């Protein structure tokens, strides 16, 4: 669409008779037109992203709280099972302390009575390690305690200080048949560090990770175990007698009167698995007999290496907690499982983000479609306005042409007609044949005058009554008028409603196209037959001019770039194409040398409808 169209017409005297200025507005840029779409998209995505981020942050905080609750529950379960085991071992300790002789029969009777395999399945077994020097103090001090004097107590203290603990497994019980107790059970380290416990009485101690049993396949089984001392039944009486002695002396008494230790290794794998019997496993738990997780202190192994020390292990949430067990620093590593992730509300954040983004994109698309439709509507409105302006300009041009024809051409033709009449009268007597030719020429001039008058009158009638000009009548008269001037056979056919579909502008342009085409056929083509047809098809109106003349090379003559302008030859096809375009249609020329020429002008139905609506 041009930015500025200026057309000024002048008559021969230089007086301006028509001025038309059209300044259609330029279409807005894409940024100006579609900025609401970008704003909607940016705002929607920002809101969706903000909402999704907030929901995700809240979900993570909620999951951390949920994990903290599950960790506390897990610790409560572990502590509860260990306290239950400690209570059982204290009962066994009291049972052994009261017995004069600790035998394997006594141990098995007590285990059978308390049903350890059912009530304490997480134990590897229970054993009693006997102090080989437990009976030597009786040999050194055979007299009854009530006959002892202070020297005897001092001698007992000295003897206990110099007498080391040397315990070996004597009575054992295993809860599983696929493992056996070690023959060279190393208790020296743990017993040495339990001296303070001996001095304070019957405190329960927990060891670090040690080899405790051997499987039937020969593989060592490592675990941490409970350790409880068993004393001579006379220890309370001796302590009461020497209650005023210092702590080192009491420690010597405990060591001298120690008969052995109860050993109870814990299977932490079964201890931890027992927590999840009635609860879905939403946490992974790894227990370490050290303050920091390591493969050497792993108590419940489930694989080659613990996940707590695997650098490439990734979980949604992890947590390492210190676990104080009987004055020993243990550590427990927690990590979330797929079940925990599935129960996380984080997916709601992704759903909200996805839904918000989808709604935003949909809203932006709808806004884009709406703006595009409005832009197309504005473009169509601009095209209609331009077509209306062009039609108005054509109407004014036709009005000027009518006035020019009436004031100029028709008056000139009247003068020629009068001259021909006078000449015919002058030569009537001397040359009758020439007079007859002059009369025929005068009649044809009269027909041209009549045709021009019908053109002018038909335009005025159309402006007053809004009826279309009859192109079929104009073409029929044109054929009738040209037939006597040529030896070629002219024919014309028109569909009944073809002319009714045309506007004034289209009638004028098609008339001139037909006139030019017929003139070319009769002057240059040497045609014997010329056919003119006006047809109304589905969705268009067609004007056809077909002859059987000499034909020509369309590529050489018909292209505007190759038209010959100095003498006017070769401009006919260019003019006809321009007129067809102004009428809203297309012109197609088909011709070959020696095969005649076919000229077809097609006006689409939509163009016919639009122009007629503007004209009406």
Secondary structure, DSSP 4 states (H G I P E B T S, - for coil): --S-EEEEEE-TT--EEEEEEE-PPPPPPHHHHHHHHHHHHHHHHHHHHHHHHHHHHHHHHHHHHHHHHHHHHHHHHHHHHHHHHHHHHHHHHHHHHT-SS--HHHHHHHHHHHTHHHH-TTB-EEEEEEETTTTHHHHHS-S-GGG--HHHHHHHHHHHHHS---EEEEEEEES-TTEEE-SS---HHHHHTTHHHHHHSS--EE--SEEEEEETTS-EEEEEEEEEEEE-TTHHHHHHHTTTS-HHHHHHHHHHTEEEEEEEEE-HHHHHHGGGSSS---EEEEEESSSS--GGGBSS--SSS-GGG-TT---S-EEEEEEEETTEEEEEEEEE-HHHHHT-THHHHHHHHHHHHHHHHHHHHHHHHHHHHHHHHHHHHHHHHHHHHHHHHHHHHHHHHHHHIIIIIHHHHHHHHHHHHHHHHHHTTT-HHHHHHHHHHHHHHHHHHHHHHHHHHHHHHHHHH-----HHHHHHHHHHHHHTT-SSEEEEEE-TTTGGG--HHHHHHHHHHHHHHHHHHHHTS--SEEEEEEEEETTEEEEEEEE-S----HHHHTSGGG---SSSTT-HHHHHHHHHHHTT-EEEEEE-TTS-EEEEEEEEHHHHHHHHHHH-
